[in-house]
Amino acid sequence: MDNPHGKVTTIEKVREFFVDGMTLMFGGFGGVGSPPTIIDCILKKGVRDLTLIGNDTGFPHIGIGKLVSNERAKKVIASHIGSNPVAGRLMTEGKLEVEFSPQGILAERIRAGGVGIPAILSDIGMDNELVAKNKPSFLLNGKNYLVETALTANVSIVFAKKADTYGNVIYDKSARNTNPLVAMAGDLTIVEAEEIVPAGNLDPDEIVTPGVFVDYVVRSEGVSWKWAWELN
């Protein structure tokens, strides 16, 4: 394929970006919208001690849950882990550190990281030990707020329905979920797309993530997210 912008590449060529001890941010909701080919690549490479940032821990054999279930993560920052019992067991056994963040706050922390804001203030979770643990508070106009630090990652991985060679991206319905925010918050962003087209082939009004946020695009070779629920 003609690739004038140099962003379209192969899964083999992006393997080098996944290393032990890195922070990895991922799109997806229960596996829907998570990039299967990239996750399998990380798993096969044997990368360990990951800090994972995303909505949840998927299912044991679906989405980011594959990495969690194979004990490749040392820490997870997520809104919940309930759909993956392996994550719960590892947390209980002290093998996985879990930082819980309410879903809306988590999304806003990722967005803040993407636009360069260092932190946000929130009164959500002030009375919840799991949420408020080790977080400073700030008094503003007579009211206390938690200081929620912004979230960024060494690499963000994103799943798209279609991308062009410049990295402009569109998503498929609910598979969009946190992907647009995640795409903004990585030092390096890799998009896995079901279809790749030449630049100029996407309707500008349909583009959700502009190519300026995307460093590499790879073609998806994995199981479509549409069947994730049936495989669980």
Contacts in CASP RR format, 6 or more apart in sequence:
PFRMAT RR
TARGET T0000
AUTHOR 0000-0000-0000
METHOD contacts of the structure
MODEL  1
MDNPHGKVTTIEKVREFFVDGMTLMFGGFGGVGSPPTIIDCILKKGVRDL
TLIGNDTGFPHIGIGKLVSNERAKKVIASHIGSNPVAGRLMTEGKLEVEF
SPQGILAERIRAGGVGIPAILSDIGMDNELVAKNKPSFLLNGKNYLVETA
LTANVSIVFAKKADTYGNVIYDKSARNTNPLVAMAGDLTIVEAEEIVPAG
NLDPDEIVTPGVFVDYVVRSEGVSWKWAWELN
1 8 0 8 1.000
1 165 0 8 1.000
1 196 0 8 1.000
1 198 0 8 1.000
2 165 0 8 1.000
2 198 0 8 1.000
3 165 0 8 1.000
4 165 0 8 1.000
4 199 0 8 1.000
5 165 0 8 1.000
5 166 0 8 1.000
5 167 0 8 1.000
5 199 0 8 1.000
6 165 0 8 1.000
7 165 0 8 1.000
7 166 0 8 1.000
7 167 0 8 1.000
7 211 0 8 1.000
7 214 0 8 1.000
7 215 0 8 1.000
7 216 0 8 1.000
7 217 0 8 1.000
8 165 0 8 1.000
8 196 0 8 1.000
8 216 0 8 1.000
8 217 0 8 1.000
8 218 0 8 1.000
9 216 0 8 1.000
9 217 0 8 1.000
9 218 0 8 1.000
10 218 0 8 1.000
11 37 0 8 1.000
11 38 0 8 1.000
11 41 0 8 1.000
11 218 0 8 1.000
11 221 0 8 1.000
13 216 0 8 1.000
14 38 0 8 1.000
14 41 0 8 1.000
14 190 0 8 1.000
14 216 0 8 1.000
14 218 0 8 1.000
15 41 0 8 1.000
15 45 0 8 1.000
17 154 0 8 1.000
17 155 0 8 1.000
17 188 0 8 1.000
17 190 0 8 1.000
18 24 0 8 1.000
18 41 0 8 1.000
18 42 0 8 1.000
18 45 0 8 1.000
18 47 0 8 1.000
18 155 0 8 1.000
19 47 0 8 1.000
20 47 0 8 1.000
20 48 0 8 1.000
20 49 0 8 1.000
21 47 0 8 1.000
21 48 0 8 1.000
21 49 0 8 1.000
21 50 0 8 1.000
21 51 0 8 1.000
21 74 0 8 1.000
22 47 0 8 1.000
22 50 0 8 1.000
22 51 0 8 1.000
22 153 0 8 1.000
22 154 0 8 1.000
22 155 0 8 1.000
23 50 0 8 1.000
23 51 0 8 1.000
23 53 0 8 1.000
23 152 0 8 1.000
23 153 0 8 1.000
23 154 0 8 1.000
23 155 0 8 1.000
24 42 0 8 1.000
24 50 0 8 1.000
24 51 0 8 1.000
24 52 0 8 1.000
24 53 0 8 1.000
24 153 0 8 1.000
24 154 0 8 1.000
24 155 0 8 1.000
24 156 0 8 1.000
24 157 0 8 1.000
25 52 0 8 1.000
25 53 0 8 1.000
25 54 0 8 1.000
25 110 0 8 1.000
25 151 0 8 1.000
25 152 0 8 1.000
25 153 0 8 1.000
25 155 0 8 1.000
25 156 0 8 1.000
25 157 0 8 1.000
25 182 0 8 1.000
25 185 0 8 1.000
25 186 0 8 1.000
26 34 0 8 1.000
26 35 0 8 1.000
26 39 0 8 1.000
26 52 0 8 1.000
26 53 0 8 1.000
26 54 0 8 1.000
26 64 0 8 1.000
26 156 0 8 1.000
26 157 0 8 1.000
26 158 0 8 1.000
26 182 0 8 1.000
27 33 0 8 1.000
27 34 0 8 1.000
27 35 0 8 1.000
27 54 0 8 1.000
27 55 0 8 1.000
27 156 0 8 1.000
27 157 0 8 1.000
27 158 0 8 1.000
27 159 0 8 1.000
27 177 0 8 1.000
27 178 0 8 1.000
27 179 0 8 1.000
27 182 0 8 1.000
28 34 0 8 1.000
28 54 0 8 1.000
28 55 0 8 1.000
28 56 0 8 1.000
28 63 0 8 1.000
28 64 0 8 1.000
28 159 0 8 1.000
28 175 0 8 1.000
28 177 0 8 1.000
28 178 0 8 1.000
28 179 0 8 1.000
29 55 0 8 1.000
29 56 0 8 1.000
29 174 0 8 1.000
29 177 0 8 1.000
29 178 0 8 1.000
30 55 0 8 1.000
30 56 0 8 1.000
30 58 0 8 1.000
30 59 0 8 1.000
30 62 0 8 1.000
30 63 0 8 1.000
30 83 0 8 1.000
30 228 0 8 1.000
31 58 0 8 1.000
31 59 0 8 1.000
31 62 0 8 1.000
31 63 0 8 1.000
31 64 0 8 1.000
31 65 0 8 1.000
31 225 0 8 1.000
31 228 0 8 1.000
32 174 0 8 1.000
32 175 0 8 1.000
32 177 0 8 1.000
32 225 0 8 1.000
32 228 0 8 1.000
32 229 0 8 1.000
33 159 0 8 1.000
33 171 0 8 1.000
33 175 0 8 1.000
33 176 0 8 1.000
33 177 0 8 1.000
33 179 0 8 1.000
33 225 0 8 1.000
34 58 0 8 1.000
34 62 0 8 1.000
34 63 0 8 1.000
34 64 0 8 1.000
34 157 0 8 1.000
34 159 0 8 1.000
34 225 0 8 1.000
35 157 0 8 1.000
35 158 0 8 1.000
35 159 0 8 1.000
35 190 0 8 1.000
35 191 0 8 1.000
35 192 0 8 1.000
35 220 0 8 1.000
36 63 0 8 1.000
36 159 0 8 1.000
36 192 0 8 1.000
36 220 0 8 1.000
36 222 0 8 1.000
36 223 0 8 1.000
36 225 0 8 1.000
37 192 0 8 1.000
37 218 0 8 1.000
37 219 0 8 1.000
37 220 0 8 1.000
37 221 0 8 1.000
37 222 0 8 1.000
38 157 0 8 1.000
38 190 0 8 1.000
38 192 0 8 1.000
38 218 0 8 1.000
39 63 0 8 1.000
39 64 0 8 1.000
39 66 0 8 1.000
39 67 0 8 1.000
39 157 0 8 1.000
40 66 0 8 1.000
40 222 0 8 1.000
42 50 0 8 1.000
42 67 0 8 1.000
42 72 0 8 1.000
43 66 0 8 1.000
43 67 0 8 1.000
43 70 0 8 1.000
43 72 0 8 1.000
46 72 0 8 1.000
47 72 0 8 1.000
48 71 0 8 1.000
48 72 0 8 1.000
48 74 0 8 1.000
49 72 0 8 1.000
49 73 0 8 1.000
49 74 0 8 1.000
50 67 0 8 1.000
50 72 0 8 1.000
50 73 0 8 1.000
50 74 0 8 1.000
50 75 0 8 1.000
51 73 0 8 1.000
51 74 0 8 1.000
51 75 0 8 1.000
51 76 0 8 1.000
51 77 0 8 1.000
52 64 0 8 1.000
52 67 0 8 1.000
52 68 0 8 1.000
52 73 0 8 1.000
52 75 0 8 1.000
52 76 0 8 1.000
52 77 0 8 1.000
52 78 0 8 1.000
53 76 0 8 1.000
53 77 0 8 1.000
53 78 0 8 1.000
53 110 0 8 1.000
53 151 0 8 1.000
53 153 0 8 1.000
54 64 0 8 1.000
54 76 0 8 1.000
54 77 0 8 1.000
54 78 0 8 1.000
54 79 0 8 1.000
54 106 0 8 1.000
54 110 0 8 1.000
54 178 0 8 1.000
54 182 0 8 1.000
55 78 0 8 1.000
55 79 0 8 1.000
55 80 0 8 1.000
55 103 0 8 1.000
55 106 0 8 1.000
55 177 0 8 1.000
55 178 0 8 1.000
56 78 0 8 1.000
56 79 0 8 1.000
56 80 0 8 1.000
56 81 0 8 1.000
56 82 0 8 1.000
56 83 0 8 1.000
56 84 0 8 1.000
57 64 0 8 1.000
57 65 0 8 1.000
57 68 0 8 1.000
57 76 0 8 1.000
57 78 0 8 1.000
57 81 0 8 1.000
57 82 0 8 1.000
57 83 0 8 1.000
57 84 0 8 1.000
57 87 0 8 1.000
58 64 0 8 1.000
58 65 0 8 1.000
58 68 0 8 1.000
58 83 0 8 1.000
58 84 0 8 1.000
59 65 0 8 1.000
59 83 0 8 1.000
59 84 0 8 1.000
59 228 0 8 1.000
59 232 0 8 1.000
60 66 0 8 1.000
60 68 0 8 1.000
60 69 0 8 1.000
60 84 0 8 1.000
60 85 0 8 1.000
60 86 0 8 1.000
61 69 0 8 1.000
61 231 0 8 1.000
61 232 0 8 1.000
62 228 0 8 1.000
62 231 0 8 1.000
62 232 0 8 1.000
63 228 0 8 1.000
65 84 0 8 1.000
65 86 0 8 1.000
65 87 0 8 1.000
67 73 0 8 1.000
68 76 0 8 1.000
68 84 0 8 1.000
68 86 0 8 1.000
68 87 0 8 1.000
68 90 0 8 1.000
68 96 0 8 1.000
69 84 0 8 1.000
69 86 0 8 1.000
69 87 0 8 1.000
71 90 0 8 1.000
71 95 0 8 1.000
71 96 0 8 1.000
73 96 0 8 1.000
74 96 0 8 1.000
74 97 0 8 1.000
75 96 0 8 1.000
75 97 0 8 1.000
75 98 0 8 1.000
75 99 0 8 1.000
76 87 0 8 1.000
76 96 0 8 1.000
76 97 0 8 1.000
76 98 0 8 1.000
76 99 0 8 1.000
77 98 0 8 1.000
77 99 0 8 1.000
77 101 0 8 1.000
77 106 0 8 1.000
77 151 0 8 1.000
78 98 0 8 1.000
78 99 0 8 1.000
78 100 0 8 1.000
78 101 0 8 1.000
78 106 0 8 1.000
79 100 0 8 1.000
79 101 0 8 1.000
79 102 0 8 1.000
79 103 0 8 1.000
79 104 0 8 1.000
79 106 0 8 1.000
80 100 0 8 1.000
80 103 0 8 1.000
81 87 0 8 1.000
81 88 0 8 1.000
81 91 0 8 1.000
81 98 0 8 1.000
82 88 0 8 1.000
87 96 0 8 1.000
87 98 0 8 1.000
88 96 0 8 1.000
88 98 0 8 1.000
90 96 0 8 1.000
91 97 0 8 1.000
91 98 0 8 1.000
100 130 0 8 1.000
100 131 0 8 1.000
101 109 0 8 1.000
101 131 0 8 1.000
101 148 0 8 1.000
102 124 0 8 1.000
102 125 0 8 1.000
102 131 0 8 1.000
105 120 0 8 1.000
105 122 0 8 1.000
105 124 0 8 1.000
105 148 0 8 1.000
106 151 0 8 1.000
107 178 0 8 1.000
107 181 0 8 1.000
108 120 0 8 1.000
108 122 0 8 1.000
108 148 0 8 1.000
109 120 0 8 1.000
109 148 0 8 1.000
109 149 0 8 1.000
109 150 0 8 1.000
109 151 0 8 1.000
110 150 0 8 1.000
110 151 0 8 1.000
110 178 0 8 1.000
110 181 0 8 1.000
110 182 0 8 1.000
110 184 0 8 1.000
110 185 0 8 1.000
111 181 0 8 1.000
111 184 0 8 1.000
111 185 0 8 1.000
112 118 0 8 1.000
112 119 0 8 1.000
112 120 0 8 1.000
112 150 0 8 1.000
112 151 0 8 1.000
113 150 0 8 1.000
113 151 0 8 1.000
113 152 0 8 1.000
113 184 0 8 1.000
113 185 0 8 1.000
114 150 0 8 1.000
114 152 0 8 1.000
114 181 0 8 1.000
114 184 0 8 1.000
114 185 0 8 1.000
114 186 0 8 1.000
115 184 0 8 1.000
116 150 0 8 1.000
117 150 0 8 1.000
118 149 0 8 1.000
118 150 0 8 1.000
119 147 0 8 1.000
119 148 0 8 1.000
119 149 0 8 1.000
119 150 0 8 1.000
120 147 0 8 1.000
120 148 0 8 1.000
120 150 0 8 1.000
121 138 0 8 1.000
121 140 0 8 1.000
121 145 0 8 1.000
121 146 0 8 1.000
121 147 0 8 1.000
121 148 0 8 1.000
122 145 0 8 1.000
122 146 0 8 1.000
122 148 0 8 1.000
123 143 0 8 1.000
123 144 0 8 1.000
123 145 0 8 1.000
123 146 0 8 1.000
124 131 0 8 1.000
124 146 0 8 1.000
125 131 0 8 1.000
125 132 0 8 1.000
125 146 0 8 1.000
126 132 0 8 1.000
126 137 0 8 1.000
126 144 0 8 1.000
126 145 0 8 1.000
126 146 0 8 1.000
131 146 0 8 1.000
132 146 0 8 1.000
135 146 0 8 1.000
135 147 0 8 1.000
135 148 0 8 1.000
136 146 0 8 1.000
136 147 0 8 1.000
137 144 0 8 1.000
137 145 0 8 1.000
137 146 0 8 1.000
137 147 0 8 1.000
138 144 0 8 1.000
138 145 0 8 1.000
138 146 0 8 1.000
138 147 0 8 1.000
139 145 0 8 1.000
151 185 0 8 1.000
152 185 0 8 1.000
152 186 0 8 1.000
152 187 0 8 1.000
153 185 0 8 1.000
153 186 0 8 1.000
153 187 0 8 1.000
154 186 0 8 1.000
154 187 0 8 1.000
154 188 0 8 1.000
155 186 0 8 1.000
155 187 0 8 1.000
155 188 0 8 1.000
155 189 0 8 1.000
155 190 0 8 1.000
156 182 0 8 1.000
156 183 0 8 1.000
156 184 0 8 1.000
156 185 0 8 1.000
156 186 0 8 1.000
156 188 0 8 1.000
156 189 0 8 1.000
156 190 0 8 1.000
157 182 0 8 1.000
157 189 0 8 1.000
157 190 0 8 1.000
157 192 0 8 1.000
158 169 0 8 1.000
158 179 0 8 1.000
158 182 0 8 1.000
158 183 0 8 1.000
158 189 0 8 1.000
158 190 0 8 1.000
158 191 0 8 1.000
158 192 0 8 1.000
158 209 0 8 1.000
158 214 0 8 1.000
159 171 0 8 1.000
159 175 0 8 1.000
159 179 0 8 1.000
159 191 0 8 1.000
159 192 0 8 1.000
159 193 0 8 1.000
159 220 0 8 1.000
159 225 0 8 1.000
160 169 0 8 1.000
160 170 0 8 1.000
160 171 0 8 1.000
160 179 0 8 1.000
160 191 0 8 1.000
160 192 0 8 1.000
160 193 0 8 1.000
160 194 0 8 1.000
160 209 0 8 1.000
161 170 0 8 1.000
161 171 0 8 1.000
161 172 0 8 1.000
161 175 0 8 1.000
161 193 0 8 1.000
161 194 0 8 1.000
161 195 0 8 1.000
162 169 0 8 1.000
162 170 0 8 1.000
162 193 0 8 1.000
162 194 0 8 1.000
162 195 0 8 1.000
162 196 0 8 1.000
162 197 0 8 1.000
162 202 0 8 1.000
163 169 0 8 1.000
163 170 0 8 1.000
163 191 0 8 1.000
163 193 0 8 1.000
163 195 0 8 1.000
163 196 0 8 1.000
163 197 0 8 1.000
163 214 0 8 1.000
163 217 0 8 1.000
164 196 0 8 1.000
164 197 0 8 1.000
164 198 0 8 1.000
164 199 0 8 1.000
164 200 0 8 1.000
164 201 0 8 1.000
164 202 0 8 1.000
165 196 0 8 1.000
165 197 0 8 1.000
165 198 0 8 1.000
165 199 0 8 1.000
165 217 0 8 1.000
166 199 0 8 1.000
166 211 0 8 1.000
166 214 0 8 1.000
167 191 0 8 1.000
167 209 0 8 1.000
167 211 0 8 1.000
167 214 0 8 1.000
167 217 0 8 1.000
168 199 0 8 1.000
168 202 0 8 1.000
168 207 0 8 1.000
168 209 0 8 1.000
168 210 0 8 1.000
168 211 0 8 1.000
168 214 0 8 1.000
169 179 0 8 1.000
169 183 0 8 1.000
169 191 0 8 1.000
169 193 0 8 1.000
169 207 0 8 1.000
169 208 0 8 1.000
169 209 0 8 1.000
169 211 0 8 1.000
169 214 0 8 1.000
170 202 0 8 1.000
170 206 0 8 1.000
170 207 0 8 1.000
170 208 0 8 1.000
171 179 0 8 1.000
171 180 0 8 1.000
171 208 0 8 1.000
172 194 0 8 1.000
172 225 0 8 1.000
175 225 0 8 1.000
176 208 0 8 1.000
179 209 0 8 1.000
180 208 0 8 1.000
180 209 0 8 1.000
182 189 0 8 1.000
183 189 0 8 1.000
183 191 0 8 1.000
183 209 0 8 1.000
183 213 0 8 1.000
183 214 0 8 1.000
184 209 0 8 1.000
184 213 0 8 1.000
188 215 0 8 1.000
188 216 0 8 1.000
189 213 0 8 1.000
189 214 0 8 1.000
189 215 0 8 1.000
189 216 0 8 1.000
190 214 0 8 1.000
190 215 0 8 1.000
190 216 0 8 1.000
190 217 0 8 1.000
190 218 0 8 1.000
191 209 0 8 1.000
191 214 0 8 1.000
191 216 0 8 1.000
191 217 0 8 1.000
191 218 0 8 1.000
192 217 0 8 1.000
192 218 0 8 1.000
192 219 0 8 1.000
192 220 0 8 1.000
193 217 0 8 1.000
193 218 0 8 1.000
193 219 0 8 1.000
193 220 0 8 1.000
194 219 0 8 1.000
194 220 0 8 1.000
194 224 0 8 1.000
196 217 0 8 1.000
196 219 0 8 1.000
223 231 0 8 1.000
END
